[in-house]
Amino acid sequence: MRGLLKLKEIPGRIALLVLLSSGLSACVSGSESYTAGQSEATSSMRAAAVPGATAGNLRVVEELPEPAPGSAGGGQKIAKNDLLEIDVFQVNELDRTVQVNDEGNVSLPLIGEVEAAGKNAANLELEIEQAYGERYLQSPQVSVFVKESVGQRVVVNGQVGKAGIFPVTSGSTLLSIISQAGGLQKIADPSKIFVYRDYADEQLVARYSIKNIRTGRDPDPAIYGGDVVVVFSSSSRVAMENLTQILGVAGRAATFIP
């Protein structure tokens, strides 16, 4: 949990995040109140949060697509201080777990320093393969896995053990992120897990069921940097109104991700 440890070193930002988290928790723990004579716009906001429903720039979808290329989570770029696992197939002595240094490079056996920051894993794999293939290996096969990324974060809030901001890797899924956040509280509804994602010119949100994922009925969706995961309580009534409220509070929290 290095990301959280780093956040503790900046108490001013943590204090603000706690305040924002409190507001977000209030959005997901209460039930809605309805009043007579509400406007058409308000009625739309309080409509059921079903796939196809919209409110402003927010749209509910059945499943979230991968982030658009060039967005925060699309084709995750390696950043300085990221921790990488580099594996050279059938050449175990060249395997390394390395950290990207302040210059954006990694140091590897035989080939020395290789620029990593700003590239995605696939680009770096090709570059390392080329470097080893030029002088040392015949048709090398290299895999690069981002084990820990300081440049990619996800906001998790609602009815979880420890709400906050967590690091994600290229292999992060909804179950792994919920686990990082301390699992679900007793009052959480495992079928009311909402994930928000920026996509192109709009913001998408999809509902997931932890129970269905654990039993194999549904796949475990990938989670990307910039996503927001919110767990509702079993007593909450989920409508477009509180989904948009949550997005506003969580967006302000995400602004303070270092």
KAGIKA-V158770 format. One record per pair of residues at least 12 apart in sequence whose ideal C-beta (glycine too) atoms are under 6 Angstrom apart, sorted by the first residue. I is the first residue (numbers start at 1). J is the second residue. D is the distance in whole Angstrom. If there is no record, write none. Layout:
BEGIN
((I;J;D) (I;J;D))
END
This chain:
BEGIN
((3;167;4) (13;256;5) (17;253;6) (17;256;6) (20;249;6) (20;252;5) (20;253;4) (21;157;6) (21;163;5) (23;249;5) (24;157;5) (24;246;6) (24;249;4) (24;250;6) (27;242;5) (27;245;5) (27;246;5) (28;158;4) (28;230;6) (28;232;5) (28;236;6) (29;233;5) (31;237;5) (32;237;5) (45;240;5) (45;241;4) (46;239;5) (46;241;5) (47;240;5) (49;238;5) (49;239;6) (49;240;5) (49;243;5) (53;240;6) (55;240;4) (55;244;5) (57;202;5) (57;203;5) (58;203;5) (58;244;6) (59;202;6) (59;204;6) (60;205;6) (61;204;5) (61;206;5) (63;206;6) (64;197;5) (64;204;6) (64;206;5) (67;224;5) (68;199;6) (68;200;5) (72;225;5) (72;226;3) (73;224;3) (73;225;4) (73;226;5) (75;120;5) (76;120;6) (76;170;6) (77;118;6) (77;120;6) (78;116;5) (78;117;6) (78;119;6) (79;117;6) (79;150;6) (79;151;3) (80;100;5) (80;102;6) (80;104;5) (80;117;5) (81;100;6) (81;150;5) (82;100;5) (82;146;6) (82;149;5) (83;99;5) (83;147;5) (83;148;4) (84;98;6) (84;144;6) (85;97;5) (85;145;4) (85;147;5) (86;144;6) (87;143;5) (88;142;5) (89;141;4) (94;109;5) (100;116;5) (100;117;6) (104;117;3) (110;136;5) (111;131;4) (121;144;4) (124;144;5) (125;142;5) (125;144;5) (128;142;5) (129;142;5) (146;169;5) (146;170;5) (148;167;6) (149;167;6) (149;169;6) (152;168;5) (152;225;3) (153;165;5) (153;257;4) (154;166;6) (154;168;5) (154;177;6) (154;223;6) (154;227;5) (155;228;5) (155;250;5) (155;253;5) (155;254;5) (156;181;4) (156;229;5) (157;230;6) (158;230;4) (158;231;4) (159;185;4) (159;187;6) (159;188;4) (159;231;5) (159;233;5) (160;181;4) (160;182;6) (160;231;5) (161;182;2) (161;183;5) (162;181;6) (162;182;4) (165;257;6) (166;180;5) (168;223;6) (168;225;5) (172;223;5) (173;220;4) (173;222;6) (174;208;6) (174;220;6) (174;221;5) (174;223;6) (175;220;5) (177;223;5) (177;229;6) (187;233;5) (188;231;5) (189;232;6) (189;234;4) (190;210;4) (190;211;5) (191;209;4) (192;232;4) (193;208;5) (193;210;6) (193;231;6) (194;207;6) (194;230;5) (195;227;6) (195;229;5) (196;228;4) (196;247;6) (197;227;5) (205;243;6) (228;250;4) (230;246;5))
END
